[in-house]
Amino acid sequence: FVVTDTYRGNPQAGWLEERQVPFVAFGRPWQDPHASFPWVDVDGRAGVMLAVDHLADRGHERIAWVGWQKSSTIGEDRRSGW
């Protein structure tokens, strides 16, 4: 199986792990950073960092961040790259 939505509290990965069903996840296991199943995801922090560096390298000095609420794990991950 490929689990494609790994939002916090999603029961799919746990259900599959309990039953020893092989699977991978597209999206990091936000609720369990030490999860044993294989997963892939974009690196939002690194992507934003590259974008900011690109702008700074071109002489821009005032680079604003417009993102999600502070309660958003994904948003905070990306903001950390800013």
Biopython code that builds the backbone (N, CA, C, O; Angstrom):
import numpy as np
from Bio.PDB.StructureBuilder import StructureBuilder

atoms = [
    (1, "PHE", "N", (0.825, -1.174, 0.000)),
    (1, "PHE", "CA", (0.000, 0.000, 0.000)),
    (1, "PHE", "C", (0.877, 1.248, 0.000)),
    (1, "PHE", "O", (2.014, 1.226, 0.471)),
    (2, "VAL", "N", (0.327, 2.335, -0.537)),
    (2, "VAL", "CA", (0.949, 3.650, -0.435)),
    (2, "VAL", "C", (-0.043, 4.546, 0.290)),
    (2, "VAL", "O", (-1.138, 4.802, -0.213)),
    (3, "VAL", "N", (0.334, 5.017, 1.458)),
    (3, "VAL", "CA", (-0.499, 5.941, 2.219)),
    (3, "VAL", "C", (-0.127, 7.346, 1.747)),
    (3, "VAL", "O", (1.035, 7.744, 1.828)),
    (4, "THR", "N", (-1.113, 8.094, 1.254)),
    (4, "THR", "CA", (-0.805, 9.388, 0.647)),
    (4, "THR", "C", (-1.212, 10.593, 1.473)),
    (4, "THR", "O", (-1.056, 11.726, 1.018)),
    (5, "ASP", "N", (-1.719, 10.385, 2.654)),
    (5, "ASP", "CA", (-2.135, 11.521, 3.479)),
    (5, "ASP", "C", (-1.764, 11.227, 4.923)),
    (5, "ASP", "O", (-2.418, 10.426, 5.591)),
    (6, "THR", "N", (-0.707, 11.880, 5.404)),
    (6, "THR", "CA", (-0.201, 11.551, 6.736)),
    (6, "THR", "C", (-0.462, 12.654, 7.744)),
    (6, "THR", "O", (0.411, 12.972, 8.551)),
    (7, "TYR", "N", (-1.630, 13.231, 7.710)),
    (7, "TYR", "CA", (-1.969, 14.285, 8.663)),
    (7, "TYR", "C", (-1.901, 13.758, 10.087)),
    (7, "TYR", "O", (-2.037, 12.559, 10.329)),
    (8, "ARG", "N", (-1.688, 14.680, 11.030)),
    (8, "ARG", "CA", (-1.587, 14.316, 12.446)),
    (8, "ARG", "C", (-2.881, 13.629, 12.891)),
    (8, "ARG", "O", (-3.978, 14.159, 12.711)),
    (9, "GLY", "N", (-2.729, 12.465, 13.463)),
    (9, "GLY", "CA", (-3.892, 11.714, 13.945)),
    (9, "GLY", "C", (-4.458, 10.738, 12.926)),
    (9, "GLY", "O", (-5.418, 10.031, 13.233)),
    (10, "ASN", "N", (-3.898, 10.674, 11.725)),
    (10, "ASN", "CA", (-4.382, 9.730, 10.719)),
    (10, "ASN", "C", (-4.108, 8.306, 11.211)),
    (10, "ASN", "O", (-2.968, 7.977, 11.536)),
    (11, "PRO", "N", (-5.142, 7.459, 11.270)),
    (11, "PRO", "CA", (-4.972, 6.122, 11.835)),
    (11, "PRO", "C", (-4.426, 5.090, 10.849)),
    (11, "PRO", "O", (-4.139, 3.963, 11.252)),
    (12, "GLN", "N", (-4.275, 5.435, 9.585)),
    (12, "GLN", "CA", (-3.932, 4.440, 8.568)),
    (12, "GLN", "C", (-2.592, 3.752, 8.823)),
    (12, "GLN", "O", (-2.514, 2.524, 8.791)),
    (13, "ALA", "N", (-1.543, 4.527, 9.075)),
    (13, "ALA", "CA", (-0.219, 3.937, 9.263)),
    (13, "ALA", "C", (-0.203, 2.998, 10.467)),
    (13, "ALA", "O", (0.329, 1.892, 10.381)),
    (14, "GLY", "N", (-0.772, 3.421, 11.565)),
    (14, "GLY", "CA", (-0.821, 2.580, 12.757)),
    (14, "GLY", "C", (-1.587, 1.297, 12.517)),
    (14, "GLY", "O", (-1.174, 0.227, 12.964)),
    (15, "TRP", "N", (-2.701, 1.402, 11.814)),
    (15, "TRP", "CA", (-3.530, 0.240, 11.516)),
    (15, "TRP", "C", (-2.744, -0.770, 10.686)),
    (15, "TRP", "O", (-2.763, -1.968, 10.965)),
    (16, "LEU", "N", (-2.052, -0.270, 9.661)),
    (16, "LEU", "CA", (-1.265, -1.154, 8.804)),
    (16, "LEU", "C", (-0.084, -1.763, 9.561)),
    (16, "LEU", "O", (0.206, -2.950, 9.408)),
    (17, "GLU", "N", (0.604, -0.947, 10.382)),
    (17, "GLU", "CA", (1.733, -1.465, 11.166)),
    (17, "GLU", "C", (1.289, -2.573, 12.120)),
    (17, "GLU", "O", (1.953, -3.603, 12.231)),
    (18, "GLU", "N", (0.165, -2.360, 12.808)),
    (18, "GLU", "CA", (-0.341, -3.361, 13.754)),
    (18, "GLU", "C", (-0.592, -4.705, 13.077)),
    (18, "GLU", "O", (-0.427, -5.758, 13.694)),
    (19, "ARG", "N", (-0.988, -4.664, 11.815)),
    (19, "ARG", "CA", (-1.315, -5.884, 11.084)),
    (19, "ARG", "C", (-0.143, -6.391, 10.241)),
    (19, "ARG", "O", (-0.274, -7.361, 9.494)),
    (20, "GLN", "N", (1.006, -5.718, 10.375)),
    (20, "GLN", "CA", (2.228, -6.070, 9.658)),
    (20, "GLN", "C", (2.025, -6.104, 8.140)),
    (20, "GLN", "O", (2.578, -6.952, 7.439)),
    (21, "VAL", "N", (1.227, -5.170, 7.661)),
    (21, "VAL", "CA", (0.998, -5.029, 6.225)),
    (21, "VAL", "C", (2.090, -4.123, 5.658)),
    (21, "VAL", "O", (2.284, -3.021, 6.171)),
    (22, "PRO", "N", (2.808, -4.550, 4.618)),
    (22, "PRO", "CA", (3.848, -3.689, 4.064)),
    (22, "PRO", "C", (3.241, -2.451, 3.389)),
    (22, "PRO", "O", (2.265, -2.545, 2.645)),
    (23, "PHE", "N", (3.847, -1.291, 3.669)),
    (23, "PHE", "CA", (3.369, -0.054, 3.064)),
    (23, "PHE", "C", (4.453, 1.001, 3.137)),
    (23, "PHE", "O", (5.424, 0.875, 3.883)),
    (24, "VAL", "N", (4.265, 2.037, 2.353)),
    (24, "VAL", "CA", (5.105, 3.228, 2.401)),
    (24, "VAL", "C", (4.168, 4.420, 2.522)),
    (24, "VAL", "O", (2.983, 4.319, 2.205)),
    (25, "ALA", "N", (4.694, 5.539, 2.975)),
    (25, "ALA", "CA", (3.865, 6.734, 3.108)),
    (25, "ALA", "C", (4.468, 7.875, 2.307)),
    (25, "ALA", "O", (5.679, 8.097, 2.328)),
    (26, "PHE", "N", (3.608, 8.590, 1.603)),
    (26, "PHE", "CA", (4.009, 9.831, 0.962)),
    (26, "PHE", "C", (3.604, 10.935, 1.924)),
    (26, "PHE", "O", (2.433, 11.308, 2.004)),
    (27, "GLY", "N", (4.559, 11.440, 2.635)),
    (27, "GLY", "CA", (4.329, 12.408, 3.697)),
    (27, "GLY", "C", (4.932, 11.870, 4.977)),
    (27, "GLY", "O", (4.772, 10.696, 5.311)),
    (28, "ARG", "N", (5.625, 12.739, 5.687)),
    (28, "ARG", "CA", (6.321, 12.283, 6.893)),
    (28, "ARG", "C", (5.347, 11.917, 7.996)),
    (28, "ARG", "O", (4.234, 12.440, 8.043)),
    (29, "PRO", "N", (5.752, 11.036, 8.871)),
    (29, "PRO", "CA", (4.909, 10.657, 10.002)),
    (29, "PRO", "C", (4.989, 11.717, 11.094)),
    (29, "PRO", "O", (5.720, 11.541, 12.070)),
    (30, "TRP", "N", (4.253, 12.807, 10.947)),
    (30, "TRP", "CA", (4.326, 13.946, 11.865)),
    (30, "TRP", "C", (4.105, 13.540, 13.307)),
    (30, "TRP", "O", (4.727, 14.094, 14.213)),
    (31, "GLN", "N", (3.222, 12.578, 13.527)),
    (31, "GLN", "CA", (2.897, 12.191, 14.897)),
    (31, "GLN", "C", (3.966, 11.302, 15.514)),
    (31, "GLN", "O", (3.993, 11.135, 16.734)),
    (32, "ASP", "N", (4.854, 10.722, 14.695)),
    (32, "ASP", "CA", (5.867, 9.805, 15.224)),
    (32, "ASP", "C", (7.175, 9.980, 14.464)),
    (32, "ASP", "O", (7.410, 9.277, 13.481)),
    (33, "PRO", "N", (8.036, 10.905, 14.899)),
    (33, "PRO", "CA", (9.284, 11.146, 14.173)),
    (33, "PRO", "C", (10.226, 9.944, 14.142)),
    (33, "PRO", "O", (11.190, 9.938, 13.376)),
    (34, "HIS", "N", (9.963, 8.937, 14.956)),
    (34, "HIS", "CA", (10.806, 7.740, 14.981)),
    (34, "HIS", "C", (10.093, 6.543, 14.354)),
    (34, "HIS", "O", (10.405, 5.395, 14.672)),
    (35, "ALA", "N", (9.150, 6.806, 13.477)),
    (35, "ALA", "CA", (8.373, 5.732, 12.843)),
    (35, "ALA", "C", (9.294, 4.768, 12.104)),
    (35, "ALA", "O", (10.315, 5.173, 11.548)),
    (36, "SER", "N", (8.933, 3.511, 12.104)),
    (36, "SER", "CA", (9.773, 2.494, 11.482)),
    (36, "SER", "C", (9.406, 2.211, 10.029)),
    (36, "SER", "O", (10.145, 1.504, 9.343)),
    (37, "PHE", "N", (8.306, 2.731, 9.549)),
    (37, "PHE", "CA", (7.924, 2.462, 8.160)),
    (37, "PHE", "C", (8.603, 3.449, 7.202)),
    (37, "PHE", "O", (8.921, 4.571, 7.594)),
    (38, "PRO", "N", (8.825, 3.036, 5.948)),
    (38, "PRO", "CA", (9.470, 3.931, 4.986)),
    (38, "PRO", "C", (8.518, 5.039, 4.533)),
    (38, "PRO", "O", (7.320, 4.817, 4.352)),
    (39, "TRP", "N", (9.078, 6.229, 4.357)),
    (39, "TRP", "CA", (8.276, 7.364, 3.903)),
    (39, "TRP", "C", (9.156, 8.315, 3.102)),
    (39, "TRP", "O", (10.377, 8.339, 3.256)),
    (40, "VAL", "N", (8.511, 9.092, 2.249)),
    (40, "VAL", "CA", (9.178, 10.162, 1.500)),
    (40, "VAL", "C", (8.333, 11.414, 1.648)),
    (40, "VAL", "O", (7.121, 11.335, 1.845)),
    (41, "ASP", "N", (8.968, 12.556, 1.554)),
    (41, "ASP", "CA", (8.237, 13.821, 1.671)),
    (41, "ASP", "C", (9.101, 14.921, 1.081)),
    (41, "ASP", "O", (10.301, 14.735, 0.875)),
    (42, "VAL", "N", (8.502, 16.043, 0.814)),
    (42, "VAL", "CA", (9.275, 17.209, 0.409)),
    (42, "VAL", "C", (9.905, 17.800, 1.663)),
    (42, "VAL", "O", (9.396, 17.617, 2.768)),
    (43, "ASP", "N", (11.003, 18.500, 1.488)),
    (43, "ASP", "CA", (11.653, 19.164, 2.607)),
    (43, "ASP", "C", (11.273, 20.634, 2.540)),
    (43, "ASP", "O", (11.973, 21.440, 1.927)),
    (44, "GLY", "N", (10.155, 20.976, 3.180)),
    (44, "GLY", "CA", (9.639, 22.338, 3.124)),
    (44, "GLY", "C", (10.616, 23.360, 3.670)),
    (44, "GLY", "O", (10.740, 24.455, 3.121)),
    (45, "ARG", "N", (11.304, 23.019, 4.734)),
    (45, "ARG", "CA", (12.282, 23.941, 5.329)),
    (45, "ARG", "C", (13.389, 24.250, 4.335)),
    (45, "ARG", "O", (13.726, 25.414, 4.118)),
    (46, "ALA", "N", (13.957, 23.212, 3.730)),
    (46, "ALA", "CA", (15.052, 23.410, 2.772)),
    (46, "ALA", "C", (14.575, 24.172, 1.535)),
    (46, "ALA", "O", (15.312, 25.000, 1.000)),
    (47, "GLY", "N", (13.358, 23.903, 1.078)),
    (47, "GLY", "CA", (12.827, 24.601, -0.085)),
    (47, "GLY", "C", (12.678, 26.093, 0.147)),
    (47, "GLY", "O", (13.045, 26.900, -0.707)),
    (48, "VAL", "N", (12.142, 26.459, 1.298)),
    (48, "VAL", "CA", (11.990, 27.878, 1.628)),
    (48, "VAL", "C", (13.358, 28.522, 1.812)),
    (48, "VAL", "O", (13.573, 29.659, 1.392)),
    (49, "MET", "N", (14.276, 27.803, 2.435)),
    (49, "MET", "CA", (15.619, 28.342, 2.635)),
    (49, "MET", "C", (16.289, 28.634, 1.280)),
    (49, "MET", "O", (16.928, 29.673, 1.111)),
    (50, "LEU", "N", (16.139, 27.727, 0.337)),
    (50, "LEU", "CA", (16.704, 27.942, -0.997)),
    (50, "LEU", "C", (16.072, 29.154, -1.679)),
    (50, "LEU", "O", (16.761, 29.934, -2.336)),
    (51, "ALA", "N", (14.762, 29.307, -1.520)),
    (51, "ALA", "CA", (14.077, 30.447, -2.133)),
    (51, "ALA", "C", (14.554, 31.765, -1.517)),
    (51, "ALA", "O", (14.802, 32.730, -2.239)),
    (52, "VAL", "N", (14.681, 31.808, -0.209)),
    (52, "VAL", "CA", (15.142, 33.026, 0.468)),
    (52, "VAL", "C", (16.593, 33.325, 0.086)),
    (52, "VAL", "O", (16.942, 34.476, -0.178)),
    (53, "ASP", "N", (17.428, 32.300, 0.058)),
    (53, "ASP", "CA", (18.824, 32.501, -0.351)),
    (53, "ASP", "C", (18.906, 33.038, -1.778)),
    (53, "ASP", "O", (19.723, 33.909, -2.075)),
    (54, "HIS", "N", (18.065, 32.517, -2.647)),
    (54, "HIS", "CA", (18.022, 32.974, -4.037)),
    (54, "HIS", "C", (17.715, 34.470, -4.105)),
    (54, "HIS", "O", (18.371, 35.212, -4.836)),
    (55, "LEU", "N", (16.726, 34.899, -3.350)),
    (55, "LEU", "CA", (16.359, 36.313, -3.335)),
    (55, "LEU", "C", (17.463, 37.163, -2.705)),
    (55, "LEU", "O", (17.799, 38.226, -3.225)),
    (56, "ALA", "N", (18.023, 36.703, -1.597)),
    (56, "ALA", "CA", (19.088, 37.448, -0.924)),
    (56, "ALA", "C", (20.326, 37.566, -1.819)),
    (56, "ALA", "O", (20.976, 38.612, -1.843)),
    (57, "ASP", "N", (20.649, 36.511, -2.544)),
    (57, "ASP", "CA", (21.793, 36.537, -3.457)),
    (57, "ASP", "C", (21.611, 37.563, -4.572)),
    (57, "ASP", "O", (22.586, 38.010, -5.176)),
    (58, "ARG", "N", (20.372, 37.930, -4.840)),
    (58, "ARG", "CA", (20.075, 38.914, -5.874)),
    (58, "ARG", "C", (19.878, 40.313, -5.306)),
    (58, "ARG", "O", (19.400, 41.214, -5.995)),
    (59, "GLY", "N", (20.253, 40.483, -4.043)),
    (59, "GLY", "CA", (20.255, 41.799, -3.438)),
    (59, "GLY", "C", (19.019, 42.176, -2.651)),
    (59, "GLY", "O", (18.961, 43.269, -2.088)),
    (60, "HIS", "N", (18.028, 41.297, -2.596)),
    (60, "HIS", "CA", (16.827, 41.611, -1.818)),
    (60, "HIS", "C", (17.143, 41.510, -0.333)),
    (60, "HIS", "O", (17.771, 40.551, 0.115)),
    (61, "GLU", "N", (16.701, 42.506, 0.422)),
    (61, "GLU", "CA", (16.994, 42.542, 1.860)),
    (61, "GLU", "C", (15.758, 42.413, 2.736)),
    (61, "GLU", "O", (15.858, 42.015, 3.897)),
    (62, "ARG", "N", (14.606, 42.742, 2.196)),
    (62, "ARG", "CA", (13.360, 42.654, 2.973)),
    (62, "ARG", "C", (12.509, 41.545, 2.373)),
    (62, "ARG", "O", (11.775, 41.766, 1.410)),
    (63, "ILE", "N", (12.608, 40.374, 2.938)),
    (63, "ILE", "CA", (11.903, 39.199, 2.427)),
    (63, "ILE", "C", (10.900, 38.776, 3.490)),
    (63, "ILE", "O", (11.280, 38.320, 4.567)),
    (64, "ALA", "N", (9.644, 38.928, 3.187)),
    (64, "ALA", "CA", (8.586, 38.650, 4.165)),
    (64, "ALA", "C", (8.160, 37.187, 4.114)),
    (64, "ALA", "O", (8.370, 36.491, 3.121)),
    (65, "TRP", "N", (7.568, 36.751, 5.193)),
    (65, "TRP", "CA", (6.980, 35.407, 5.275)),
    (65, "TRP", "C", (5.474, 35.546, 5.415)),
    (65, "TRP", "O", (4.994, 36.231, 6.317)),
    (66, "VAL", "N", (4.728, 34.903, 4.531)),
    (66, "VAL", "CA", (3.277, 34.813, 4.641)),
    (66, "VAL", "C", (2.978, 33.326, 4.626)),
    (66, "VAL", "O", (3.197, 32.655, 3.618)),
    (67, "GLY", "N", (2.478, 32.809, 5.736)),
    (67, "GLY", "CA", (2.278, 31.364, 5.824)),
    (67, "GLY", "C", (1.059, 31.014, 6.639)),
    (67, "GLY", "O", (0.126, 31.803, 6.789)),
    (68, "TRP", "N", (1.096, 29.818, 7.155)),
    (68, "TRP", "CA", (-0.018, 29.283, 7.919)),
    (68, "TRP", "C", (-0.008, 29.776, 9.362)),
    (68, "TRP", "O", (0.896, 30.494, 9.789)),
    (69, "GLN", "N", (-1.032, 29.372, 10.091)),
    (69, "GLN", "CA", (-1.110, 29.664, 11.521)),
    (69, "GLN", "C", (0.040, 28.961, 12.237)),
    (69, "GLN", "O", (0.555, 27.956, 11.748)),
    (70, "LYS", "N", (0.438, 29.478, 13.377)),
    (70, "LYS", "CA", (1.529, 28.862, 14.153)),
    (70, "LYS", "C", (1.216, 27.428, 14.555)),
    (70, "LYS", "O", (2.131, 26.654, 14.833)),
    (71, "SER", "N", (-0.042, 27.067, 14.591)),
    (71, "SER", "CA", (-0.412, 25.701, 14.975)),
    (71, "SER", "C", (-0.184, 24.692, 13.854)),
    (71, "SER", "O", (-0.332, 23.491, 14.079)),
    (72, "SER", "N", (0.171, 25.144, 12.663)),
    (72, "SER", "CA", (0.396, 24.251, 11.528)),
    (72, "SER", "C", (1.822, 23.703, 11.563)),
    (72, "SER", "O", (2.785, 24.459, 11.442)),
    (73, "THR", "N", (1.950, 22.408, 11.726)),
    (73, "THR", "CA", (3.266, 21.780, 11.758)),
    (73, "THR", "C", (3.993, 21.996, 10.436)),
    (73, "THR", "O", (5.181, 22.317, 10.422)),
    (74, "ILE", "N", (3.288, 21.821, 9.338)),
    (74, "ILE", "CA", (3.892, 22.016, 8.011)),
    (74, "ILE", "C", (4.309, 23.467, 7.837)),
    (74, "ILE", "O", (5.409, 23.746, 7.359)),
    (75, "GLY", "N", (3.440, 24.389, 8.220)),
    (75, "GLY", "CA", (3.753, 25.809, 8.097)),
    (75, "GLY", "C", (4.962, 26.206, 8.923)),
    (75, "GLY", "O", (5.813, 26.965, 8.460)),
    (76, "GLU", "N", (5.041, 25.695, 10.148)),
    (76, "GLU", "CA", (6.179, 26.020, 11.012)),
    (76, "GLU", "C", (7.471, 25.399, 10.481)),
    (76, "GLU", "O", (8.543, 25.989, 10.615)),
    (77, "ASP", "N", (7.375, 24.225, 9.887)),
    (77, "ASP", "CA", (8.546, 23.604, 9.274)),
    (77, "ASP", "C", (9.074, 24.495, 8.147)),
    (77, "ASP", "O", (10.278, 24.735, 8.051)),
    (78, "ARG", "N", (8.178, 24.977, 7.306)),
    (78, "ARG", "CA", (8.591, 25.843, 6.199)),
    (78, "ARG", "C", (9.073, 27.199, 6.720)),
    (78, "ARG", "O", (10.058, 27.740, 6.218)),
    (79, "ARG", "N", (8.393, 27.743, 7.713)),
    (79, "ARG", "CA", (8.798, 29.045, 8.270)),
    (79, "ARG", "C", (10.198, 28.974, 8.836)),
    (79, "ARG", "O", (10.941, 29.954, 8.779)),
    (80, "SER", "N", (10.571, 27.817, 9.388)),
    (80, "SER", "CA", (11.901, 27.671, 9.959)),
    (80, "SER", "C", (13.001, 27.824, 8.905)),
    (80, "SER", "O", (14.145, 28.126, 9.245)),
    (81, "GLY", "N", (12.668, 27.621, 7.650)),
    (81, "GLY", "CA", (13.625, 27.831, 6.572)),
    (81, "GLY", "C", (13.745, 29.272, 6.159)),
    (81, "GLY", "O", (14.700, 29.643, 5.475)),
    (82, "TRP", "N", (12.797, 30.096, 6.558)),
    (82, "TRP", "CA", (12.791, 31.520, 6.244)),
    (82, "TRP", "C", (13.709, 32.234, 7.174)),
    (82, "TRP", "O", (13.854, 33.453, 7.083)),
]
sb = StructureBuilder()
sb.init_structure("model")
sb.init_model(0)
sb.init_chain("A")
sb.init_seg("    ")
for serial, (resi, resn, name, xyz) in enumerate(atoms, 1):
    if name == "N":
        sb.init_residue(resn, " ", resi, " ")
    sb.init_atom(name, np.array(xyz, "f"), 0.0, 1.0, " ", f" {name:<3s}", serial, name[0])
structure = sb.get_structure()
